[in-house]
Amino acid sequence: MAATLHVVAVGSVDDGKSTLIGRLLHDTGHLRGDEIEAVAEASRKRGRKGIDLALLTDGLRAEREQGITIDVAYRSFDADGRRILLGDAPGHVQYTRNMVTAAAGADAAILLVDAKSGTTPQTRRHLALCAMLGVRDVVACINKIDLVDYSQARFDEIAAELRAAAAAVDGPRITAIPLSALNGVNVVERSPETPWYDGPSVLEVLRDLDQPIVETAFRMPVQWVIRHDDGVNDIRGLAGRIDSGSVSVGDEIIALPSGVTSRIARIEVLGEERAAASAPLSVTLHLEDDVDVARGDVISTVTNAPQVATRFRATVAWLDEQPLTAPMRLEARQGARTVPVIVEELHERLELDTMLQVAADQLDVNDIGIVNVLAASPMVIEPYAISRGMGSLVLIDPATNRTVAAVMVDEVLAGL
């Protein structure tokens, strides 16, 4: 079976993300009888004439009462041998941070756009965030095409706007599809309702997208240092989830940022020894030497090791009601490591109406901008384009412990 494709569905409120996911699951036969019955009952209580497929993913009580998606709901299904893991992200601007969480690590995105309303600032924000998060492909579903009489001209107009917006942020490839999620038009099979459209259905695009890019350099953040006495020896293991690449017994490794080196003596996975292990397994590594490695350190092979730096330039999605102004003291959290930092300079803000970077003296909630960050102690940093794990972090307000920004590293500016 092909590698699992991680997909996130994004778009503005009421553009039809949850309905599309429900339609995909329903029309591909991936719903159990009790699920259909439960959704049918919930639909009747809401006064709907038929089954409201959006309720399959809008599982939180608050969501069903408000009719919007708040949390991120995940479902998986098979598409002719390819496993699809599909996340339904919130569309409301208030929940942009949830969308960032869902899109981080996604291989592709489904972007819903209402054919009547067209592109909105939130549509352009989601495109910019997809570019920022390294999402390679966007399936642009021009939904509710039936409400504009299946107009090819309207479809072409919106598709052109989306391609221009993606190009403006050096963003992902756009595959545009005219769609009616409610009626199943071009969702699983191409529909006669759009005879002028000769492209693929949504399911066909997901099935045929390129395989996810596999990062080959070995990286493992240390989640926990395990020590115990087996009665003969003092056992010390480094536990964590392999972020990328693979490692084998005998490999020479380096722990960063300290720079100490050793070799892999043993690898354990769920208590069983293995000769090698690869991402995304959770493992315990035992080293030949009793070197000083701490929680939050990053284990890498000596060859192709990541950079250690204190200053970097990054794209930030600001998520707090309190604006970002420079300089500002915050904390950077990357895996299990937290480091005091200063956002020392704010360069630009993305203007969503024009998709241009403009000079700015602050970032307001849900703004996207470019900043310089100075860390109080060395951090293991790589550009996000090279390593999603080492190139992403969050900023924390130390006074409130609130997450205030999602950060993607663009460039390492200074080493040690």
C-alpha positions in Angstrom: 0.0 0.0 0.0 1.2 3.5 -0.8 2.3 5.8 2.0 -0.5 7.6 3.9 -1.4 11.0 2.5 -2.1 13.5 5.2 -4.7 16.0 4.0 -6.4 19.0 5.8 -9.6 20.6 4.7 -9.7 24.3 5.1 -11.8 27.3 4.1 -14.1 30.0 5.4 -17.1 29.3 7.6 -20.0 27.6 5.8 -18.0 26.9 2.7 -18.8 23.2 3.1 -15.7 21.5 4.5 -17.5 19.1 6.8 -20.1 18.3 4.2 -17.4 17.4 1.7 -15.7 15.1 4.1 -19.0 13.5 5.0 -19.8 13.1 1.3 -16.4 11.5 0.6 -16.8 9.0 3.4 -20.4 8.2 2.5 -19.9 7.8 -1.3 -16.8 5.7 -0.8 -18.6 3.3 1.6 -16.6 4.1 4.7 -19.5 4.8 7.0 -20.9 2.2 9.4 -24.6 1.7 9.6 -24.8 3.1 13.2 -22.9 6.2 12.1 -25.4 6.9 9.4 -28.3 6.3 11.8 -26.8 8.7 14.4 -26.3 11.4 11.8 -29.8 10.9 10.4 -31.3 11.3 13.9 -29.2 14.4 14.6 -30.3 15.8 11.2 -34.0 15.2 12.1 -33.6 17.0 15.4 -32.2 20.0 13.5 -35.1 20.0 11.1 -33.1 18.9 8.0 -35.0 17.2 5.2 -32.3 14.7 4.6 -29.0 13.5 6.2 -26.7 16.4 7.1 -23.3 14.8 6.3 -21.5 17.7 7.9 -22.5 16.2 11.3 -20.2 13.3 10.8 -17.2 15.4 11.6 -18.8 18.2 13.6 -18.8 16.0 16.7 -18.5 18.5 19.5 -21.8 19.6 21.1 -21.0 23.3 20.7 -20.3 22.7 17.1 -23.6 21.0 16.4 -25.4 23.7 18.2 -23.6 26.6 16.4 -23.3 24.8 13.0 -19.6 25.6 12.8 -16.4 23.5 13.2 -14.3 24.5 16.3 -12.0 21.6 16.9 -10.1 19.5 14.3 -11.8 16.2 13.5 -9.9 13.4 11.7 -11.1 10.6 9.6 -9.3 8.1 7.4 -10.3 6.1 4.4 -8.8 4.1 1.5 -8.7 5.5 -2.1 -7.8 2.6 -4.4 -5.0 1.4 -2.1 -3.9 4.8 -0.8 -4.6 5.6 2.8 -6.0 9.1 3.2 -5.9 10.8 6.7 -8.3 13.7 6.4 -8.6 16.5 9.0 -11.5 19.0 9.1 -10.0 22.3 10.3 -12.1 25.3 11.6 -13.0 28.0 9.2 -13.9 30.8 11.5 -11.1 33.4 11.9 -11.4 33.0 15.7 -10.0 29.5 15.4 -7.1 30.1 13.1 -4.7 28.5 15.6 -6.6 25.2 15.3 -6.2 25.4 11.5 -2.5 26.0 11.9 -2.3 22.9 14.1 -4.2 20.8 11.6 -2.2 22.0 8.6 1.3 21.6 10.2 2.7 18.4 8.7 0.0 18.0 6.1 1.0 16.8 2.6 -1.9 18.5 0.9 -4.9 20.6 1.6 -8.5 20.8 0.3 -9.5 24.4 0.2 -13.2 25.1 0.0 -14.5 28.3 -1.6 -18.1 29.3 -1.9 -18.9 29.8 -5.6 -21.3 32.6 -4.7 -19.1 34.5 -2.2 -15.8 33.9 -3.9 -12.4 34.3 -2.3 -12.3 36.1 1.1 -9.5 37.4 3.3 -9.8 34.1 5.2 -9.4 32.2 2.0 -6.2 34.1 1.2 -5.0 33.6 4.8 -5.4 29.9 4.5 -3.5 29.9 1.3 -0.7 31.9 2.9 -0.6 29.6 5.9 -0.5 26.5 3.6 2.5 28.1 1.9 4.1 28.9 5.3 3.6 25.3 6.5 5.1 23.7 3.4 1.9 22.2 2.0 2.8 21.3 -1.5 -0.6 20.8 -3.1 -4.0 22.5 -2.7 -7.2 21.0 -4.1 -9.3 24.1 -4.6 -12.9 23.0 -4.5 -15.2 25.7 -5.9 -18.2 24.5 -3.9 -21.9 25.2 -4.3 -21.4 25.5 -8.0 -25.1 24.5 -8.3 -26.1 27.8 -6.7 -24.5 29.7 -9.7 -26.1 27.5 -12.3 -23.0 25.5 -12.8 -21.3 28.5 -14.4 -18.0 27.8 -16.1 -17.2 31.6 -16.2 -17.7 31.9 -12.4 -15.5 28.8 -11.8 -12.7 30.1 -14.1 -12.8 33.5 -12.4 -12.4 32.1 -8.9 -9.8 29.5 -10.0 -7.7 32.3 -11.5 -7.9 34.4 -8.3 -6.7 31.4 -6.3 -3.8 30.6 -8.6 -2.7 34.3 -8.4 -3.0 34.4 -4.6 -0.9 31.2 -4.3 1.8 32.5 -6.7 2.0 35.8 -4.7 3.2 33.8 -1.6 5.3 31.3 -3.6 2.7 28.8 -2.5 1.4 25.4 -3.4 0.2 24.0 -6.7 -3.5 24.6 -7.3 -5.9 22.0 -8.7 -9.3 23.6 -9.1 -12.5 21.5 -9.2 -16.1 22.7 -9.6 -18.0 21.1 -6.8 -21.3 20.5 -5.1 -20.5 18.7 -1.9 -24.2 18.6 -0.9 -25.2 16.8 -4.2 -21.9 14.9 -4.7 -21.0 16.7 -7.9 -17.3 15.9 -8.9 -16.6 14.5 -5.4 -16.0 10.8 -6.1 -16.8 10.7 -9.8 -17.0 13.4 -12.5 -20.5 14.7 -13.0 -22.6 15.4 -16.1 -23.7 18.5 -14.4 -20.4 20.2 -15.5 -19.9 18.9 -19.1 -17.4 21.8 -19.6 -15.1 20.4 -16.9 -12.7 17.6 -18.0 -10.5 17.4 -14.9 -10.4 14.9 -12.1 -12.8 14.4 -9.2 -11.7 15.2 -5.6 -11.1 11.5 -4.9 -9.1 11.0 -8.1 -6.8 13.9 -7.2 -6.2 12.5 -3.7 -5.5 9.1 -5.1 -3.0 10.3 -7.7 -1.1 13.0 -5.9 2.7 12.5 -5.6 4.0 10.5 -2.7 4.7 12.5 0.4 8.3 13.7 0.7 10.3 11.7 3.1 13.0 13.6 5.1 16.0 11.4 5.2 18.3 13.1 7.8 18.0 11.4 11.2 16.5 13.6 13.9 15.1 12.6 17.3 14.2 15.1 20.0 14.8 13.5 23.5 11.5 13.3 25.3 12.8 11.6 28.4 16.1 10.3 29.9 15.3 6.8 31.4 17.5 5.4 34.2 17.1 2.2 36.1 19.2 -0.5 37.7 18.7 -4.0 36.4 20.6 -5.5 39.3 23.9 -5.6 37.4 24.2 -2.4 35.4 22.9 1.2 35.7 20.8 1.4 32.5 20.4 4.8 30.8 18.2 5.2 27.7 17.2 8.2 25.6 13.5 8.0 24.8 11.7 9.9 22.0 9.9 9.8 18.7 12.0 9.7 15.6 11.1 12.9 13.7 12.8 12.0 10.5 15.2 9.5 8.9 16.5 6.3 10.4 19.2 5.0 12.8 21.0 1.7 13.2 23.0 0.1 15.9 26.6 1.2 15.5 25.8 4.6 14.0 27.8 7.5 15.3 25.5 10.2 16.8 25.8 13.7 18.2 23.6 15.2 20.8 22.8 18.9 20.3 23.2 21.6 21.3 25.9 20.2 23.7 27.8 18.5 20.8 28.7 15.3 22.7 29.2 12.2 20.5 28.8 8.5 21.0 27.6 5.4 19.1 24.3 3.5 19.2 24.7 0.4 21.3 21.1 -0.8 21.4 17.7 0.3 20.0 14.4 -0.7 21.8 10.9 -0.4 20.3 8.2 -1.3 22.8 10.7 -3.2 24.9 12.0 -5.3 21.9 15.5 -4.8 20.5 15.9 -3.9 16.9 18.9 -3.4 14.6 17.4 -0.2 13.1 14.4 2.1 13.4 12.9 4.8 11.3 10.4 7.7 11.6 7.8 7.9 13.0 8.6 5.2 15.6 8.9 5.9 19.3 12.2 4.4 20.5 14.7 4.2 23.3 18.3 4.6 22.3 21.1 3.2 24.4 24.6 4.7 23.8 28.0 3.1 24.2 29.2 6.0 26.4 27.5 7.5 29.4 27.5 11.0 27.9 25.5 14.0 29.2 22.3 14.2 27.3 19.2 16.0 28.6 15.5 16.2 27.9 15.0 18.5 25.0 18.3 17.7 23.2 18.2 16.5 19.6 20.0 13.3 18.6 21.3 13.3 15.0 23.9 11.2 13.1 27.2 13.0 13.0 27.0 13.3 9.3 24.4 15.7 8.1 23.8 17.2 11.6 21.5 20.2 12.0 22.7 23.7 12.8 22.9 25.1 16.3 22.1 28.8 16.4 20.8 31.7 18.5 19.3 34.0 15.8 17.0 33.2 13.0 14.5 34.8 10.6 11.0 33.3 10.6 7.5 33.6 9.4 5.0 33.9 12.2 1.3 33.5 12.5 0.3 35.7 15.4 -2.5 34.1 17.4 -3.0 36.4 20.4 -5.3 39.3 21.0 -2.4 41.3 22.4 -0.5 42.6 19.3 3.1 41.6 18.6 5.5 44.6 18.7 9.2 44.4 18.6 11.2 44.0 20.7 9.1 41.5 22.8 10.3 39.0 25.3 8.7 35.6 24.9 9.6 31.9 25.2 10.2 29.5 22.3 8.9 26.0 22.8 10.3 23.3 20.4 9.5 19.8 21.4 10.4 19.3 25.0 12.8 22.3 25.1 11.8 25.9 26.1 14.2 28.8 25.6 13.7 32.5 26.4 13.8 34.6 23.2 13.4 38.1 22.1 11.5 39.0 18.9 14.0 41.7 18.1 12.7 42.9 14.8 9.4 42.9 12.8 10.1 43.2 9.1 6.8 42.9 7.2 3.2 41.9 7.4 1.3 40.0 4.7 -1.5 42.2 3.4 -4.3 39.6 2.7 -6.2 41.8 0.3 -3.2 42.3 -2.1 -1.1 39.3 -0.9 1.9 41.7 -0.7 4.4 42.1 2.1 4.1 45.6 3.6 6.0 47.4 6.3 4.4 47.0 9.8 5.1 48.1 13.4 2.9 45.4 14.9 1.0 42.2 14.1 -2.6 41.8 15.3 -4.4 38.6 15.9 -4.3 36.2 12.9 -1.8 38.4 11.1 1.2 36.8 9.3 4.6 38.4 9.3 8.3 38.1 9.0 10.5 38.6 12.2 14.0 38.1 13.6 14.3 36.1 16.7 17.2 36.1 19.2 17.4 33.1 21.6 19.0 33.3 25.0 20.7 29.9 24.6 21.6 27.8 21.6 18.7 26.1 19.7 18.8 23.3 17.1 17.4 25.1 14.1 16.9 24.3 10.4 14.8 26.0 7.8 11.3 24.6 7.7 11.7 23.8 4.0 14.4 21.4 5.0 13.0 19.9 8.2 9.5 20.4 9.5 10.5 19.2 13.0 13.6 21.4 13.4 12.1 24.3 11.6 8.9 24.8 13.5 8.2 26.0 17.0 5.6 28.0 19.0 6.0 31.2 21.0 4.7 31.3 24.6 3.8 34.4 26.7 5.7 33.5 29.9 3.4 35.7 32.0 0.2 33.8 31.0 1.6 30.6 29.5 -0.6 31.2 26.4 0.6 30.1 23.0 0.8 33.4 21.0 2.4 32.4 17.7 3.2 29.6 15.4 6.7 30.0 13.9 8.3 28.5 10.8 12.0 29.2 10.4 13.0 30.7 7.0 16.7 31.3 7.6 19.3 30.7 10.2 21.1 34.0 10.7 23.8 33.3 13.2 25.5 30.2 14.6 27.4 30.0 17.8 
